[in-house]
Amino acid sequence: MPSNLWNITVDVSRFTGTQGTFGEVVRTYATVFTDLAGRLQKLKSNEVVFNDKRTVISDYVFFCDVGAPIETTDRLLYDSRVFEVGGKDNANQMGNHLRVELLEIV
């Protein structure tokens, strides 16, 4: 996918688990890459009731260069929005772009 189709930049935040005082895992994320160019596309959204609140869960896909430093445990940060990486794929094994499946955290 040609880079002239990239219309946004995101930051990549990586999970770094540490052990707490009582042995529990403390989930923290640290930004490991900034200004990764790509294209964000909405696939679908579902409306659910969660904790007595109406919540919209949206699925997205992010396209970027195939060598992008994204792992399946990462989060992508775009403006004030946070997306969890659900999977990534070298689209059709063509080597010209990466297709990253995302779930927006609301």
Residue pairs with C-beta under 8 A, 6 or more apart in sequence:
1 39
1 63
1 91
1 96
1 97
3 37
3 65
5 39
5 63
6 37
6 38
6 39
6 63
6 64
7 39
8 37
8 38
8 39
8 40
8 78
9 34
9 35
9 36
9 37
9 38
10 35
10 36
10 38
10 40
10 62
10 76
10 77
10 78
11 31
11 33
11 34
11 35
11 36
11 76
11 77
11 78
12 31
12 32
12 33
12 34
12 36
12 68
12 69
12 70
12 74
12 75
12 76
12 77
13 29
13 30
13 31
13 32
13 74
13 75
13 76
13 77
14 29
14 30
14 31
14 32
14 71
14 73
14 74
14 75
15 27
15 28
15 29
15 73
15 74
15 75
16 28
16 29
16 30
17 25
17 26
17 27
17 28
18 25
18 26
18 28
19 25
19 26
20 26
29 75
31 77
32 69
32 74
33 69
36 64
36 68
36 69
36 70
36 76
37 64
37 65
38 62
38 63
38 64
38 65
38 68
39 62
39 63
39 64
40 60
40 61
40 62
40 78
40 102
41 60
41 61
41 62
41 63
42 58
42 59
42 60
43 59
43 60
43 61
44 58
44 59
45 56
45 57
45 58
45 59
46 56
46 57
46 58
47 54
47 55
47 56
47 57
48 54
48 55
48 56
48 57
49 55
55 106
56 106
57 103
57 104
57 106
58 103
58 104
58 106
59 101
59 102
59 103
59 104
60 83
60 101
60 102
60 103
60 104
61 99
61 100
61 101
61 102
62 76
62 83
62 99
62 100
62 102
63 91
63 97
63 98
63 99
63 100
64 70
64 97
64 98
64 100
65 97
65 98
66 90
66 95
66 96
66 97
66 98
67 98
68 98
68 100
70 76
70 85
70 88
70 98
70 100
71 85
71 88
72 85
72 86
72 87
72 88
73 85
74 85
75 82
75 83
75 84
75 85
75 105
76 82
76 83
76 85
76 100
76 102
77 83
81 104
82 104
82 105
83 102
83 103
83 104
83 105
84 102
84 103
84 105
85 100
85 101
85 102
86 101
86 102
86 103
87 100
87 101
88 98
88 99
88 100
88 101
89 98
89 99
89 100
89 101
90 98
90 99
91 97
91 98
91 99
